[in-house]
């Protein structure tokens, strides 16, 4: 199976299945001499870890990462970094009833049509369990960014809408993100979401959401002007996350509703021989290259397809069936998509930083 690796100068390859003995990744291209320990990675995995509230899947996984290679005496060696997480709470019996049928909304049918074989236990390779290794790779990417750029890069994500209910941006507070179960920057909206999601979960359904990621401290100059545009690579990275159905950079679809004079980000001298932007409709990227402004991206995450409400489908024999999915599933998978989206943005930025340094030198 191709397509298990992401990136160029900073590149990671993941392996493993949802109900296999372990999942892992190999991160390559990391410069030598960067301090790195499991304790640098684990906090990000803990943000994504299942079973931490009633609003996520109750699968209990410690997601304890092990560094297998590429680090000596607490510093990277420049060789491939091997990372491993053991699976400890698989319940494969939950999938016995659906092994011979295709779950609507899932990858089952497409996977079977392509390969002629699939692992139905938790979706196998198609499972969002794989994203734990993206988060681990993203933690390494952050170390690379902050080692090379003295000012540091801060990548933060938040869930900004659940279903049709969005946050009030007038109440946006990054500090609130860690104070609720939704990574929500608006504590008042988070409380309303909790009540709504309880009702959705109790009736066996699910709901989608919108996640926004902002990267600050990114220098101007990252990205390429044609096929490897920074926003193009961000779009691919974010679109590759399970259940993501659309990606926006800056104003995104909203830019189509603006006039030219409203959408263009005006500039003025910053008094130090540089440029200051007066707005950021472009989301920190012009012509595929970063401008030095905050990079802003949003993803739309569909409702979890594993629900207890029967849906019409077809089995492997081509017969009509009604199917519902038992087991432990996220009623709103967008919640745990927040740390995954952060990680993918960090990986893209680290990749383009190393590429820029190789072609153009430092900053």
C-alpha positions in Angstrom: 0.0 0.0 0.0 1.5 3.3 -1.0 0.6 6.6 0.6 1.7 5.9 4.1 4.4 8.7 4.2 4.0 12.4 4.3 6.5 15.3 3.7 9.8 15.8 1.9 12.7 17.2 4.0 10.7 16.4 7.2 9.0 13.1 6.4 7.2 10.6 8.5 5.7 7.1 7.7 3.1 5.5 9.9 2.2 1.8 10.3 -0.2 -0.4 12.2 -3.9 -1.0 12.5 -6.6 -0.1 15.1 -6.8 -3.5 16.6 -3.3 -4.7 15.9 -0.6 -5.1 18.6 0.8 -1.6 18.1 0.9 1.5 15.9 4.0 3.4 15.1 5.9 5.8 12.8 9.3 6.6 11.5 10.3 10.3 11.4 13.1 11.1 9.0 14.9 14.3 8.2 15.2 15.7 11.7 18.5 17.6 12.2 21.0 16.2 14.7 21.5 17.7 18.2 17.9 18.7 19.0 16.8 17.7 22.5 14.1 15.1 22.4 12.6 12.8 24.9 9.3 10.9 25.3 8.2 13.6 27.7 8.3 16.1 24.8 5.8 14.0 22.9 3.5 12.6 25.5 1.6 15.8 26.4 0.3 16.1 22.8 -0.7 12.5 22.7 -2.6 13.0 26.0 -4.6 15.7 24.4 -5.8 13.3 21.7 -6.1 10.2 23.9 -9.5 8.5 24.0 -11.6 7.9 27.1 -10.9 11.2 28.8 -14.5 12.4 29.0 -18.1 11.2 28.3 -18.0 13.2 25.0 -15.4 10.9 23.4 -15.0 7.2 22.8 -14.6 5.2 26.0 -11.8 3.1 24.6 -9.1 3.2 27.2 -5.6 3.6 25.7 -2.7 5.0 27.6 -1.1 6.0 24.2 2.3 5.8 25.9 5.0 6.5 23.3 8.3 4.8 23.1 11.3 6.2 21.3 13.0 3.3 19.6 15.8 5.0 17.6 17.3 8.2 16.4 18.0 9.7 19.9 21.1 9.3 21.9 21.7 10.8 25.3 18.6 12.9 24.9 19.5 14.5 21.5 18.5 13.6 18.0 21.3 11.9 16.0 20.1 12.8 12.5 19.0 9.2 11.8 15.4 8.0 11.5 13.4 8.4 14.7 11.3 5.3 15.5 8.2 5.8 17.6 5.8 3.1 18.9 2.5 3.0 20.8 1.1 -0.3 22.0 -2.6 -1.0 21.6 -3.9 -2.3 24.9 -7.7 -2.0 24.9 -9.0 -3.5 21.6 -12.5 -5.1 21.7 -12.6 -6.8 18.3 -15.8 -8.7 19.2 -17.7 -5.4 18.8 -17.2 -5.7 15.1 -18.3 -9.3 14.6 -21.8 -8.3 13.4 -20.5 -5.9 10.7 -17.6 -8.0 9.3 -19.7 -9.1 6.4 -21.4 -5.8 5.6 -20.4 -2.3 4.7 -21.0 0.5 7.2 -22.6 3.6 5.6 -20.3 6.6 5.7 -17.2 4.5 6.5 -14.3 3.4 4.2 -15.5 -0.2 4.2 -16.9 -0.4 0.7 -14.2 1.7 -1.0 -11.4 -0.3 0.8 -12.9 -3.6 -0.2 -13.4 -2.5 -3.8 -9.7 -1.4 -4.0 -8.0 -4.3 -2.2 -10.5 -7.1 -2.2 -9.7 -7.6 1.5 -10.1 -5.5 4.7 -9.7 -5.7 8.4 -13.2 -4.8 9.8 -11.9 -4.5 13.4 -12.2 -0.8 14.1 -11.6 0.0 10.4 -8.1 -1.4 10.4 -5.7 0.9 8.6 -8.6 3.3 7.9 -9.2 3.9 11.6 -8.6 7.3 13.2 -6.4 5.4 15.6 -3.6 6.0 13.1 -3.8 9.7 13.9 -2.0 9.1 17.2 1.2 8.7 15.3 0.5 12.0 13.4 0.3 13.7 16.7 3.6 12.1 17.8 5.3 13.2 14.5 3.8 16.7 15.1 5.5 16.9 18.5 8.8 16.2 16.9 8.0 18.8 14.2 7.4 21.4 16.9 10.9 20.6 18.4 12.4 21.2 14.9 10.6 24.5 14.5 11.6 25.8 17.8 15.2 24.6 17.6 15.7 26.4 14.2 13.6 29.5 14.8 14.8 31.4 17.9 11.5 33.3 18.2 9.6 30.0 18.3 6.4 28.9 16.5 3.2 28.5 18.4 0.6 26.2 16.7 -2.8 26.2 18.5 -6.2 24.7 17.5 -9.7 25.1 18.7 -13.1 23.7 17.9 -15.2 26.6 16.7 -18.5 25.0 15.8 -20.4 21.8 16.6 -23.2 21.2 14.1 -24.9 24.5 13.5 -23.8 26.1 16.8 -20.6 28.3 16.5 -18.6 30.1 19.2 -19.0 33.8 19.8 -15.8 35.2 18.6 -16.2 38.2 20.8 -15.7 35.8 23.7 -12.7 34.0 22.1 -10.1 33.1 24.8 -7.2 30.8 24.0 -6.9 30.1 27.8 -10.4 28.6 27.8 -9.4 25.9 25.3 -7.8 23.7 28.0 -10.6 24.2 30.4 -13.4 22.2 28.7 -13.9 18.9 26.9 -14.2 20.5 23.5 -11.0 22.5 23.0 -13.5 25.4 22.8 -12.2 29.0 23.1 -15.6 30.2 24.4 -16.5 28.6 27.8 -20.2 29.6 27.5 -20.6 27.9 24.2 -18.7 24.8 25.5 -21.3 24.4 28.2 -24.1 24.5 25.7 -22.3 21.9 23.5 -22.0 19.6 26.5 -25.8 19.5 27.0 -26.4 19.1 23.2 -23.9 16.3 22.8 -25.3 14.4 25.7 -28.7 14.3 24.0 -27.1 13.3 20.7 -25.1 10.5 22.3 -28.1 9.2 24.2 -30.2 8.7 21.0 -27.3 6.9 19.4 -26.4 9.6 16.8 -23.4 11.8 16.1 -22.6 15.3 14.9 -19.9 17.1 13.0 -17.8 20.2 13.8 -15.4 22.8 12.6 -11.8 23.0 13.8 -9.5 26.1 13.4 -5.7 26.0 13.7 -3.6 29.1 13.9 0.2 29.1 13.7 2.0 32.2 15.0 5.7 33.0 14.7 6.1 31.6 11.2 8.6 33.7 9.3 8.0 35.0 5.8 9.3 32.9 2.9 8.1 29.4 3.6 6.5 27.6 0.6 7.0 27.3 -3.1 5.3 29.4 -5.7 3.8 26.7 -8.0 3.0 23.1 -7.1 4.3 23.0 -3.6 2.6 26.1 -2.3 2.5 26.2 1.5 -1.3 26.4 1.5 -1.6 23.6 -1.0 0.5 21.3 1.3 -1.5 22.4 4.3 -4.7 21.6 2.4 -3.4 18.1 1.6 -2.2 17.5 5.1 -5.5 18.6 6.7 -7.7 16.9 4.1 -5.8 13.6 4.8 -7.2 13.5 8.4 -10.0 11.1 8.9 -13.6 12.5 8.5 -12.4 15.9 7.1 -14.5 17.0 4.2 -13.3 20.5 3.5 -10.3 22.8 4.2 -10.2 26.6 4.2 -7.2 28.9 4.4 -7.8 32.5 5.6 -11.2 33.7 4.5 -11.6 30.4 2.5 -15.0 30.2 0.9 -15.9 33.6 2.4 -13.4 35.3 0.0 -15.7 34.5 -2.9 -18.3 36.9 -1.3 -16.0 39.8 -0.9 -15.0 42.6 -3.3 -11.3 43.0 -4.2 -10.8 46.1 -2.1 -12.2 44.2 0.9 -10.3 41.0 0.4 -6.8 42.4 -0.3 -4.7 42.8 2.8 -3.3 46.4 2.8 0.2 47.1 3.9 2.1 49.9 5.6 5.7 50.4 6.6 6.4 48.9 10.1 9.0 51.6 10.9 11.9 49.1 10.9 12.3 48.8 7.1 9.7 46.0 6.8 6.0 45.6 6.2 3.0 45.6 8.5 -0.3 44.1 7.2 -3.6 45.8 8.2 -5.7 42.6 7.9 -5.2 38.9 7.3 -7.8 37.7 4.8 -5.1 35.6 3.1 -4.5 33.6 6.2 -0.8 34.4 6.3 0.0 33.0 2.8 0.3 34.9 -0.5 1.3 33.1 -3.8 1.9 29.9 -1.8 4.5 31.6 0.4 4.2 32.6 4.0 4.0 36.4 4.7 5.0 36.3 8.4 1.4 36.8 9.5 -0.4 34.2 11.5 -1.3 31.2 9.4 -5.0 30.3 9.8 -6.7 27.2 8.5 -10.1 25.6 9.2 -11.4 22.1 8.6 -14.9 20.7 8.5 -15.3 17.3 10.2 -18.3 15.2 9.3 -20.4 13.4 11.9 -19.0 10.1 13.1 -20.4 7.3 10.8 -20.5 4.7 13.6 -24.0 5.2 15.1 -26.7 3.1 16.8 -29.4 4.3 14.4 -30.0 1.6 11.7 -29.0 2.6 8.2 -29.6 0.7 4.9 -26.6 -1.0 3.4 -25.3 -4.0 1.5 -23.4 -7.1 2.6 -20.4 -8.9 0.9 -22.9 -11.1 -0.9 -24.6 -8.1 -2.4 -27.8 -8.5 -0.3 -29.6 -5.5 1.3 -29.2 -5.2 5.0 -29.9 -2.8 7.8 -26.8 -2.0 9.9 -26.0 -0.2 13.1 -22.6 0.0 14.7 -22.1 -1.1 18.3 -19.0 -0.5 20.3 -17.2 2.6 21.6 -17.2 5.6 19.3 -16.9 9.4 19.4 -20.3 11.1 19.2 -18.3 14.1 17.7 -15.0 13.1 16.2 -14.2 16.8 15.6 -13.2 17.1 19.3 -10.2 14.8 19.0 -9.4 16.2 15.6 -8.0 19.4 17.2 -4.6 18.0 18.3 -4.4 16.0 15.0 -4.9 19.2 12.9 -2.3 21.0 15.0 0.1 18.2 14.4 -0.3 18.2 10.7 0.2 21.9 10.4 3.4 21.6 12.5 4.6 18.9 10.2 4.0 21.0 7.1 5.8 24.0 8.6 8.8 21.9 9.7 9.0 20.4 6.2 9.0 23.8 4.5 11.3 25.3 7.0 13.9 22.6 6.3 13.4 22.9 2.5 13.8 26.7 2.7 16.9 26.4 4.8 18.4 23.9 2.2 17.7 26.2 -0.8 17.9 29.7 0.6 19.8 29.4 3.9 18.8 30.7 7.3 16.6 33.7 8.2 
